[in-house]
Amino acid sequence: MSAPSTSCRIDVFWHDGMLDHDTGKGVFDTGMNPGFLEVLEKHPENSDRIRNIVSILRKGPISSYISWHSGSPATIHQLLSFHSQEYVDMLIEADKNGGHHAQPTQADGYCFFNNAGLAVQLALDSGCKKVLVLDIDVHYGNGTAEGFYRSDKVLTVSLHMNHGSWGPSHPQNGTVDELGEGEGFGYNLNVPLPNGSGDKGYGYAMRELVIPAVEKFEPDMMVLVIGQDSSAFDPNGRQCLTMDGYREIGRMVRRLADKHCGSRLLIVQEGGYHVAYSAYCVHATLEGVLDLPHPLLSDPIAYYPEDETFAVKAIEAIKQFQMKNVPMLKDV
């Protein structure tokens, strides 16, 4: 079989330093040893999950579509494009993880530096006029939203579990009424989905909420923030996506990027804590982004029952709210 064309490839940037962190063991993410358990589990944010993601991309059936590149550490100047000087100074000597919960001035939810936020700011500084961020991690991408909450140059859209605030480090609720402020009003769209929304519920949200927003915003670049903790078998979420759901989201996003952005699409890896199934879901997402005619990899867990009725009602309510309150969506 001949190698895929360069127009049907994905560039992956990787650095082995991403495997260096040791978050310890305990009961889930507490680090606690109660003294009565024979086997303690690794903290969910551990390098095993990343090893499997890298491995499936190197050795799985998608490998011939992947081009590997060496990643490089962010410079202080780049970190300061999103984070405050005081916050960067506090963390600069540490080897810390990046993620979408990290806000300009504080860490949150396993995240210290915001990879997606840094990438968006670099795109803007490099000449992009408008950037869209679509976050499908099971948790609200609050840090990214906070960084661009007052900007009309970045449209942040987050499809997440309806979990609300979890304390001082995560003051945002992820509710529909958090729409942005000032020039950024109407450019932060939250889609809090009910537990168990599943493939059909997420597909409906993409068609009814995400695609119309992208069509109105007309971005120069798209950033897809993926988290496999939205999967049916993740210990940290209850949204019930399967490989089919991730694959279809990837396909929809690819077609939007082709139509509006000249195919300029960046994918940022976030959560996902089932050590094996997360890797399979990444594989499926990228199959969709490649817009392949048939799946390359079957689902090892396969069928999961779902009923989208509740999700559809919630999405319709969100749609009506956005059409009433978001200026650019009032005539959708």
Phi, psi and omega in degrees: 000134181286156180291148178299153178292160181295339178280353180236052180224160177237129177271123180249129178254126189218146175221132183297341177299342178293348181260001190281338186285142177237109185263005173082187181232165178164212174262108186049243185255016183278336187072009185271136171249103184289346177093352182242008177258134179287323183236122174265147181263154175293151171306139184303327177273082181229166188287344181300318181297322180287323177302318180291323177297312178298318183296318182292330177284330178279325189244344182284176183297344179277353190303326182289348179263000187254133171248126185263139179225151179279126175280158180231147180299146177293144175278163176301318179302318180293318178300323182286350177290340179237322185259156181285156179301315182299317181292316179297317179300325182291327187256354195295334181275357185256153174266099189243153179282155175253154177179170192284350176276339182297125181262169183305331186238003181201156176277163181191140168052058181071003189241136180244317174242147186261100182299314181296317180298318178297319180294319179297315181295322177297320178298316179296317180292339182267003174119350177292135181275322183218133181234135176252134175247121173247117184248120180245013171301153184294340180254151180302131177282062190293325182294316178297315179300316181299322182294334183236024187294338182246023182242138174262008178267348181231123174260115178257126179235125183234122172259113188213165173296143183281077188257344180071193179285150174237028174126188184301329180284345183223067185290337182289145181264341183072022182272166187294336184276358173274087191255000186104172182225155177058228178298338182272003180296127181093000182248015169232110184246113179261136178235082178284114186260146178292154178304140177078023182299325172071183182301316182292319179295316178293321177298320179295318178297321178297313184290319188271334185241311187286307184301314177300323179293319178296317180301320180286320185284325181051068183287158173274340182206149176240142174240116178260114180262112187253139174221127182274006174285359171273002186283167183292342189234021181274140180287349186248010182202167184224037187265345167070026171290146173245182178303322179299319180294316178296320180299317182290322176299315178301320180293316179298317181295319179301317182291325175294318179295320178297321185285321190251336193238012185060032179069016177283101184225125175249134178246127181244124180280133179236238186284184183131108195238002167278114194301324181265311187293331177301318179298318178299321182289326173298314179304314182295319179301315181289329172302318178294317179299325176285349180056044180287146185290335182219149177300142176269339187221130180277159182281121183289342180253334170063229196299135173224121183294141178212153176225113187274003186304310181295318180298318181298318178298317180295318181293320177297322178293319177296319179300315179296320178297315182293319179297331180275328191244343181260115186308314185285350181253004186292336180251019178288000000 
